[in-house]
Amino acid sequence: MGRPRVESEEIRSRVQQPLLGGLDAWAEAHGIPRAEAARRLIDLGLAAYEFAQASSEIDRDRARSKLLEKLGQSRAGS
């Protein structure tokens, strides 16, 4: 059966040490493969960026909730 189909696109990137070591350590700490760790960290980074860019109190609250939810999801996977 395999993984469900999702709309996605492969991206390739070179990652130097120590960033690669940090990615691998994070992946190991959460018991997930490197690619999944990269996806989750990108998602967390984008949520943090959205929070930092929020200009109104309502937008900040919404972005804060989203970021905290994603942080909780990343911890639940460990």
Backbone bond lengths (Angstrom), bond angles and torsions (degrees), N, CA, C in turn:
res aa  C-N    CA-C-N  psi(-1)  N-CA   C-N-CA  omega(-1)  CA-C   N-CA-C  phi
1 M - - - 1.445 - - 1.523 110.02 -
2 G 1.321 120.34 -53.75 1.457 122.60 174.83 1.511 113.84 79.65
3 R 1.317 114.38 -169.70 1.462 121.16 -179.40 1.517 110.98 -72.87
4 P 1.335 116.65 146.15 1.466 118.40 174.74 1.528 110.15 -66.77
5 R 1.304 116.19 149.53 1.470 120.78 179.11 1.518 109.48 -73.10
6 V 1.300 115.87 135.40 1.458 121.85 175.35 1.521 108.38 -134.30
7 E 1.318 115.24 152.31 1.452 118.90 176.30 1.523 107.10 -74.29
8 S 1.300 116.37 116.80 1.453 120.51 -177.31 1.522 109.75 -154.79
9 E 1.303 114.19 171.77 1.454 121.06 178.28 1.525 107.47 -143.16
10 E 1.300 116.45 135.23 1.458 120.79 178.08 1.520 109.37 -73.46
11 I 1.327 114.97 135.43 1.460 119.75 172.64 1.525 107.68 -121.88
12 R 1.298 115.94 147.44 1.459 121.04 179.31 1.512 107.96 -124.86
13 S 1.313 114.80 140.58 1.456 119.48 -178.33 1.516 109.47 -153.46
14 R 1.299 116.06 145.14 1.459 120.70 172.68 1.519 107.68 -89.42
15 V 1.321 115.79 135.02 1.464 121.71 -179.18 1.521 107.68 -126.12
16 Q 1.309 115.36 123.09 1.461 120.25 -178.28 1.527 111.19 -90.46
17 Q 1.328 114.56 160.17 1.458 120.24 170.37 1.511 106.70 -69.56
18 P 1.291 123.49 148.72 1.462 127.62 2.46 1.521 113.47 -86.48
19 L 1.333 118.68 -1.11 1.458 120.55 -179.86 1.526 111.57 -59.63
20 L 1.321 117.16 -41.72 1.454 120.96 179.44 1.524 110.92 -63.54
21 G 1.312 116.57 -40.55 1.468 120.26 177.55 1.518 111.33 -63.09
22 G 1.327 116.10 -40.10 1.461 120.23 177.35 1.516 111.73 -65.04
23 L 1.329 116.63 -40.80 1.465 121.24 177.69 1.521 110.54 -62.35
24 D 1.323 116.37 -46.47 1.465 120.27 179.78 1.524 111.78 -63.94
25 A 1.320 117.07 -40.08 1.468 120.51 178.49 1.529 110.37 -64.02
26 W 1.335 116.38 -41.83 1.473 120.78 179.65 1.522 109.78 -64.58
27 A 1.334 116.21 -43.26 1.467 120.95 179.03 1.523 110.52 -61.15
28 E 1.313 116.59 -45.43 1.467 120.72 -179.78 1.529 110.99 -64.17
29 A 1.317 116.64 -42.22 1.468 120.67 -179.51 1.527 111.86 -63.10
30 H 1.334 116.44 -27.51 1.457 120.57 -179.22 1.529 112.56 -101.43
31 G 1.328 116.21 -0.06 1.462 120.37 177.27 1.521 113.83 65.33
32 I 1.339 115.99 37.59 1.454 120.61 -178.14 1.528 109.73 -130.45
33 P 1.327 117.66 159.44 1.460 120.56 177.22 1.534 111.37 -68.46
34 R 1.295 115.22 159.35 1.472 122.36 -179.17 1.534 111.86 -54.10
35 A 1.334 117.69 -44.62 1.466 120.70 -177.63 1.529 111.18 -62.21
36 E 1.323 117.05 -41.57 1.468 120.16 178.41 1.524 110.57 -66.91
37 A 1.324 117.19 -38.56 1.461 120.60 177.08 1.526 110.46 -61.73
38 A 1.316 117.00 -42.38 1.464 120.72 178.63 1.527 110.51 -62.00
39 R 1.338 117.18 -43.59 1.467 120.52 178.59 1.528 111.12 -60.93
40 R 1.338 116.08 -46.16 1.469 119.51 -178.56 1.522 111.91 -65.49
41 L 1.321 116.79 -40.39 1.461 119.37 179.90 1.526 112.00 -68.91
42 I 1.321 117.34 -36.25 1.468 120.17 174.44 1.526 109.34 -62.57
43 D 1.321 116.95 -44.27 1.458 121.93 179.13 1.533 110.86 -60.52
44 L 1.332 116.63 -44.74 1.468 120.55 177.15 1.520 111.56 -63.09
45 G 1.314 116.91 -42.43 1.453 120.92 179.66 1.516 112.25 -63.05
46 L 1.322 116.93 -40.95 1.456 120.18 178.61 1.527 111.43 -67.81
47 A 1.327 116.76 -36.76 1.470 119.67 176.36 1.524 110.44 -65.94
48 A 1.331 117.24 -39.92 1.468 120.90 177.64 1.525 110.45 -65.44
49 Y 1.305 117.30 -39.42 1.466 121.50 177.96 1.530 110.41 -63.30
50 E 1.334 115.62 -44.30 1.466 119.97 178.53 1.536 110.41 -59.34
51 F 1.327 116.09 -41.47 1.463 120.29 177.82 1.524 110.60 -63.20
52 A 1.315 117.21 -44.74 1.464 121.35 -177.72 1.528 111.63 -65.89
53 Q 1.330 117.53 -30.15 1.454 121.42 -177.22 1.534 113.60 -89.10
54 A 1.331 117.25 -9.38 1.469 120.50 -176.90 1.525 110.20 -61.11
55 S 1.334 115.31 131.65 1.460 119.21 -174.87 1.526 113.47 -102.16
56 S 1.307 117.73 -23.20 1.463 119.46 -179.84 1.532 109.69 -111.74
57 E 1.302 115.81 162.16 1.469 120.86 178.89 1.528 110.67 -61.89
58 I 1.328 116.64 -39.52 1.466 120.61 179.05 1.526 110.15 -64.03
59 D 1.336 116.74 -45.11 1.471 120.40 178.38 1.516 111.13 -63.63
60 R 1.329 117.57 -40.33 1.473 120.94 178.79 1.525 110.81 -63.68
61 D 1.331 116.82 -43.23 1.468 119.93 178.97 1.522 111.23 -62.58
62 R 1.334 115.83 -43.07 1.468 120.52 179.36 1.531 110.26 -64.06
63 A 1.325 116.64 -45.67 1.468 121.30 -179.46 1.526 110.76 -67.14
64 R 1.332 116.81 -37.86 1.471 120.61 178.14 1.528 110.22 -62.68
65 S 1.323 117.00 -44.62 1.469 120.83 179.12 1.527 111.09 -61.65
66 K 1.330 115.60 -43.19 1.467 120.76 179.21 1.528 110.55 -62.48
67 L 1.330 116.40 -44.49 1.460 120.46 -179.48 1.526 110.75 -64.48
68 L 1.327 117.30 -44.82 1.468 120.33 179.87 1.526 111.41 -64.15
69 E 1.325 116.96 -36.34 1.463 120.75 176.85 1.532 110.35 -63.13
70 K 1.324 116.34 -44.77 1.459 120.23 -179.77 1.528 111.51 -67.59
71 L 1.322 116.85 -36.75 1.467 120.03 176.72 1.529 109.48 -63.80
72 G 1.323 117.02 -40.91 1.455 120.80 177.47 1.508 112.38 -63.54
73 Q 1.322 116.78 -39.30 1.455 121.11 177.80 1.512 111.51 -64.60
74 S 1.329 116.72 -38.46 1.471 119.32 -178.78 1.517 110.11 -70.34
75 R 1.316 117.96 -33.70 1.469 120.76 178.06 1.505 111.53 -74.41
76 A 1.332 117.00 -33.99 1.457 120.85 179.91 1.524 111.28 -65.28
77 G 1.319 116.55 -26.30 1.461 120.20 -179.97 1.514 113.40 -78.86
78 S 1.337 118.26 -6.06 1.461 119.05 -177.84 1.501 112.66 -88.03
